[in-house]
């Protein structure tokens, strides 16, 4: 399974184009995968024959995991050809290489002694190393991926504990997020091992029965006869997971300013037809918003950053992601790379191309990766303001509201007058772990100032 993006840790195999025994040429499509950002066809890196397919359609597979084995026709025959496929698979597993690097192999005699000791003493619990080396199918018959097994070993989770974790994957499979949630619950005292849990619940139940108290259950949602219940599609599930994850990771704070964009509106109304005729591109407000944001990011490099653990990564290039709503109701964020180096025409062409490609599912993974800052346009839906959620691992996101005519007080040589102006709200959500209010407010105000100072006589 190839790495399909800097933040992608796993992908779902949605379709196989080949079967075992098929002959493939280099660059032939092998299978299709889906991530939270894009669907992609994976080509064959070599010419050969498909000797083994290890995963089925709709399986969720960690990045780096072997999904199929291709027998190259020019490989040496003999011993290599006679070896069972299962043996090749086992030798290919990353976990065996990691285990050899992590610790030296103990003598067989010591292993036998440890096995005898554990067998003779039922109180000895299974060690994390044994859980990691055990068969990847537990007593429940549930499969555990190498990624899950590695996390279990590193976090000292016994195999018994793995069996007790409720899996959110297909057929109850335990995924990375399930193990991480289990560890988080355990830190907060919510997770209890099965045996301890049974012992803890038994006296509580007896006390409840003896005291005559009634157990209170949390009320679920009520449903009517005409209600409809549907399951989230794959993309919506991923979006929901990413949004909740972002709120857990970052300390979200939102600041708001109102900008007078009268000069910008009058300029666009005057040149949009000429712009379309001259360049063949429709001129919207988003390229101008993107241009102003890119300029402000070069002046406030602390905002053009991302966070990984306890490290802050300051980016040299300004790569701005633009949120695009798709016809199916889902949302994607393609990226305009090096936005600070593009003029208004370049930003317009790039933005229109990405938006059209996103709506038609014609973008590749490279179009969604590498973003350092994001913009979402609430004004598209005639909303005046919004509080967007940060696109991890970035540290800020800008929301642009609808432009509306409003009465405003302006100073003149003869006194204050009330005039009609075009105004809009800009809201910036930022990660308060590394961006304080002074920095966030100053950055947002700078974007507003650039828009307010727009040259009404600007040439196209």
N, C-alpha and C positions, 0 to 999 in steps of 0.2 A: 504494500500500500504506500504510494508515494506521498510526500509531504505536499499538501495542496494549499499551503498558506502559513504565515508565521504564527497564527493563533489556532490553527486547525490541528487537533490531536487525534481525531478519528473521523471515519467516513463510512457511509452506508453503501454497500454494493446493491445497486438497483437493477442491474441487468448484466448477464453474461452473453457475449457474442460468440463464444466458442464453447466446445465441450471436450472432454478428455479424448485423446487420440487424434484431434484435429491438427493439421499442419498449418502453421502461421508464418507469414513473412514479417520482416522487420517493419515496424510502424503500423501493422494491422491492429484494428481496435480489438482489445481483449475484453474489457468490461466497462460499465458505466458506474460512476460513483456520484453520490450526492452529499454535499456538506451544507452548513448553514448559509453559505454564500452563493454557491453555484453548483451546477451539475456538469460533470466532465467525463469525456471518454478517455480511457487510459490505453495508450498504444503499447505494442510489444517492443521491448528493447532489443530483441534478437530474433533470428529465424530459427525455427525448430518445431518440435511436436509437443503438444500439451500432454504431459504425463500424469499430472495430478491437479485437481481443483479442490482447494481446502475449505472454501466458504461458499455458502449458498446465497441466492438473491435475498435482499433485505437484511442480511447480516451486518451488524455494526462492527467495524474492524479498526483497531488502533493503527496509527501511522507507523510504518516500519515493519509491520507484521507480514509474513509471507502468505499470499493468497493463492498462488498457483506455482507449479514447477514446470518449466519448459526444458525439454531434452533437446539440446543442440545436436544437429546431425553430424557435426564434425568432432563431437566429443569422443574421447578414447573409449573403446568397447572393452569387454572383458569383465574384470572384477567390478568396475564402476557400474556396468550395465546390469550385472546380476544382483546388485544390492537392492533390497526391498525399498520401495518408495517411502515407507514409514521411517526407515532409518535415515534416509536423506532429509526428511522433514525434521526429525529430532535434532540432527546435527546443525540444521540451519537456524534453529530457534535462537533468538538473541538472548534469552534468559540463561542458557547454558554458558554463553560467553561471559555474561555479566557475573555469574556465580563463580566462575574460575578466576576472574579478576578480583572479586571481593574477598575471597578466602582460599586458603590452600586446602586441598583434599585431604581429609583425615585417613589414617591407615584403616584398613578393613577390620583389623582387630579391635580398634577403639570404637568403630561404628557398631560392631557386634556387641561390645560391652554395653554401649549406651542403649542399644535396642533391647538387650536383656533386662537392663535396669528399668527401663520404661515399662516393659511388659510385666515385670514382677511387681510394680508399684502402680496401681490404678490411679493414684493421686497425682502422678506426674503428668502435667498438661503438655499438649503438643507444642513444640517450639516454633517460632516464626520461620526458622530455616527449614524445618520439616514441612511446614505448610507450603513454602515456596517450591520445595522439591517434590511435593506430592503430585499425584495425578491431577490434571486440571479439571477433572470431573469429581465432584464431591459425592457424599452418600446420597444426596438428593438427586444425583444425575445432572446437576447444573454445571454448565461449562464456565470456566474462568479464563479470561484472556491473559496473556503474559503481562500486559500492562497492569491489570488488577493484581496479579500474583506478586509483581515487583513492588507495588505500593504496599501490599500486605506484609511483605518481608521487611521493607524499610521502616514501616510504622509498628512493627511487632504485633501484627494482627494474626491470631492463630487461625487454623483452618476451621475450627469449630465456630469462631466468630464470623468468618466469611459465610458459612452456611446459614447463619442467623440473620444476615443482612438481606433486606427486601430489595430485589432488583427491579429496575425500571425498564430494562431492555426487553427484547422479544423473548417470550417463554420464561420471563422472570430472570433473565440474565443480569448479573451484577456488573454495572459499568463503573467507570472511573468516578463519575459524579456521585454514585451511591456510596462508594467507599469514603470519599472526601466528606460527604454529609454525615456518614457514620462517625468519622473521627471528630467532626465539629460537635456533634451531639454528645459524644463521649466526653469531650472537654467541658461541656456545660452540665455534665452529670445526667444527661437524658438517656444515654445508651447504657444498657446493663447486659452482661453476658447471660445466656439462656438459663444456666443452672442457678446463678445468683438471682435472676429475675423470678424464677419459679419459687425459690425459697422466700423471696421478699414479698411476692404477691399472696402466698398462701396464708400467712398470719393476718395480712390486711383483709383478706376475704372473710376469714373466720371472725375477726373483730367486727366487721361490718354486719355479718349475719347475727352475731350475738347481741349487738347493740340495737338491732332492728332498723338500722339506717338504710336508705334506699340509694343505690348508685345513680348518679346523675350523668346522662349522656349528652354530648353536644348536639344540638339540633342541626340537621342538615337542611339543604334548600328544599322548598316545597315545590311540587310539580303538579300541573294541571293536566287534564285529559288531552288537551290540544297542544301541549308543549312538545317540542322536538329536542332530542339530545343527539349531538353529533360529536365525534372525536376530532380533536385538533389534527390538522394535517402535519406532515413532517416539518415543513418550514416554520409553521406557527409554533410548534413545540420548541424548536430551536430558538426562535426569537424570544419566546417566553422565558426560556432558561437563561439566555444571555442578558435579558433585561433585569431579571431578579438577581443574577450574579453580579451585574454592574452595581446595583443598589447596595449589595452586601459589601462590595470591595471598596467603593469610593464614598467619601463624605460629600454628598451632593449639596451644593449651594447655588442658588440662582439669583442673578442681578438683572435689573431691567432699566432701560433708558428709552426715551422717546426721541426720534430723530425727525427733523424737518427735511424732507427729500423733495421739495417743490422743484428745485432746479433740475434734479435728475428726471422727474416725471415729465416736465416740459421738454427737456432735451430729447428723451426717448420718443415722445409723441411726435416730435418734429422730424426725427431721422430714421425711424423704424422702417418706413417704406423704402427709403433710399438704401438703407443697410441691406434689406432683403434683396433688392434689385441688383446691388453691386456685388454682394458676396454669396447670395443664395442661402443665407442663414437667417432664421427668425431671431430677432433681438428681444430678449426678455430682461427682467431686472436681475436675475440670478448671476449672470456674468459680472455685473457691476458690484453686486454684494460680495462675490468671490474675490474680485480684484481688490476691493477695500480691505477684506479680511486678510488676504495674503500680504498686503502692505503692512497692516498692523502687526501681523505675526513676525515679520522681519524686524520690527521695532520692539517687540516684546517676545524675545526668544524663549523666555521661561514658560510661555504658554504653548509653544510648539514642541511639546515633550510627551513622553510616555513613562509609565511606571512599571517596573518589573521587580516585585518583592519590595525590598527597601532601597532599590537603586532607581535614580531618575536618569532617563536617557534624553538628552537634548538633541533634536534633529537639525541637521544643516539645511536640508531641503524642506520646502513647505508643500506637503502633499495633502490636499483638501478633499475629504470625502463628502459627496453630496447625496443626501437621502432621496431615494426615488421610490414612489409608490407604484407597485405593479398592478395590472388589471385584476389579478386574483386576490387583491387586498393585502398581500404581503409587502415587506419593505426590504430594499437592498441599498447598499451604500458604495457605489463605484467611486474611484479615486482619480482626481486630477493631479497628476504628478508635476512637481516643480512649478506650481501655480504662480510663484513669485516672478518667474522668468517669462511668463506669457503676457502678451498684450490683450486688449479687449476682444479682438477678432479671434485670437487663438483660444482664449477662454470660452468664447461663444461656440466655436466649432467643436471643441473637446467636450464641453458640457452637453450640447445637443446630441452628439454622437453617443456618449455614454448613457444618457437618458433613454434614447431610442433603443439602444442595444439591450439595456436592462429590461425594458418593457417587453422586448421580443425574445428574451432569454438567449441572446447571441454574444454575451460577454464571457470572457475566460477568467480563470482564477486570478491572473495578474492584474486584472482591472479592479479587483476588490481588495488587494493587499497593499500594505505600505503606507496607509493613511496616518497623518500626524495630527489632524484636526478635522472636525466635521461641521457641516451646516445642514440644517433642516428648515424647510420653508413652510411654516404654518399658513402663510398668506395664500398659498395655493387653494386652500379650502375655506378662504375668507374668514380665518381665525385671526384675531388681533394680537394674541399673545400665547406663549406656551412655555412649559418648563421641561425641556428635553432631557433624556437620560444619556449619560456619557457612553461613548463607544469605546470599550476597553481595548487596549491599555492606554488610550489617549487620556488627556486630563481636562479637556474642555470641549463644549459643543455650543454652536451659536444657532439660535432660532430667529427667523425673520417673520414678522407678522404682516397682515394685510395693510396696504397703503390706503388711507382714507382722507377725505377732505374734512378739515376741522377749523373752527374759528380760533384764531390766535392773536395775541396782543403783540404788536410791533412798535418799536420806538421810531419816531420821525422827528424832523427838525421842529415841527409845530406841535409835538406831543404824541402820546400813545394813541394808536388806532387799532381797531379790530378788523382783521383781514382773514380771507380763506386761504389755508395752506394745506399742502399734502404732507401728512405725517404717518409715521409707522413706529411700532414698538420693536426693539431688539432685546432679546433676552439671552444671557450667557449662563449656562450651567457649568460649573467648574469643580474640580476635585480639591476640597479644602485641606486635604493632607499636605499638598505642596503649593497651592495657590491661595494666598490670603485675600481678604476682601479688597484691600488697597490695590493689589495687582490686578485682580479680576475686574474691579470697577474701572480702573484706568484704561485697561485694554478695551473694554466694551465702549467706553466713552470715546476712545480714539477711532474706533470703527464708525461711530455715529458722526464724529467731526469730519471724517473723510467724505462720507456721503453728503453731509450738509454743505461742504465746500465744493461740491461737484461743479465743474466748469460748464455752464449752460451753452457756451460757444465751442465746445470741444468738437474737433474734426473727427470724422470716421475713416 
